[in-house]
Amino acid sequence: MAEFSLFLSAFLAATILPFSSEAAFFVALQGGMAVESALFFASFGNILAIIFNYYLGYFLYEKTKKRLLKSKIGKKSYFYGHKYGCYALIFSWLPIVGDPLTIVAGLARVNFVCFVVIVGFLRFGRYYLLTLMI
């Protein structure tokens, strides 16, 4: 049950909901959950949520592309997002800006494999660094 709770909190925290999975991660570890299990369930939940965010942005593009590409700022944003999207994903682990950035990656149609590799590694790495702090 604790594993599912950690998975769910990590999933919800990676959406646009104002939620922190780090607190749940620390509570799980303090409650006696094995480090490997905590890393797996927190990372898995977080990575599934960023994939959800990507596809949310991907489908939002279909709904908004006419309006987006009509404006000067929209065209420029789409161009830079598409051109530099993989590089911008380096900041996806940050609080506040990281989760919306995963939605923008879908809007900008960033290469999905590039997206999952970079963001997944960074999300796992964040939890791994938290285990080193304990």
Protein Blocks (a to p, Z undefined) as FASTA:
>chain_A
ZZmmmmmmmmmmmmmbdcdfklmmmmmmmnopafklmmmmmmmmmmmmmmmmmmmmmmmm
mmmmmmmmmpmklmmmmmmmmmmmmmmmmmmmpghjlmmmmmmmmmnopafklmmmmmmm
mmmmmmmmmmmmZZ
